[in-house]
Amino acid sequence: MAKIEVVIKHADMSEDMINIAIDSATQALQKHCIVGRNFGSYVTHETNYFVYFYLGQVAILLFKSG
């Protein structure tokens, strides 16, 4: 993935927490995520990059495509 410019508009947290947030967001942009209680789906995904699970009553579909 190409380097993305980070522009922080406002922050009220430690530098370490900011770095963790940026790293987490950067990783999240490399995947697709569907979250909900009631949805249908049909997706194409890369081999070994698909998981569908529940956290309590909330369904999570996480995959990488393209």
Residue, then its C-alpha position, 0 to 999 in steps of 0.5 A: m500500500a502506498k504511503i498515505e499522508v496523515v493530517i491530524k486536525h485535532a487531538d486530545m490524547s497522548e502521542d503513543m495513542i495517536n500513533i496506535a490510532i493511525d496504525s490501526a486505521t491504516q491496517a483497517l483500510q487494507k481490508h473490507c468490514i461489514v458490521g450489523r445485526n441483519f444483513g446478507s452478503y456475497v463477496t469475492h475475497e483473496t484466499n486465506y483472507f475471510v472471516y465471519f463471526y459474531l461478537g454478542q448479537v453483532a455479526i462481523l464479516l471481514f475480508k480482503s479483496g483486490 
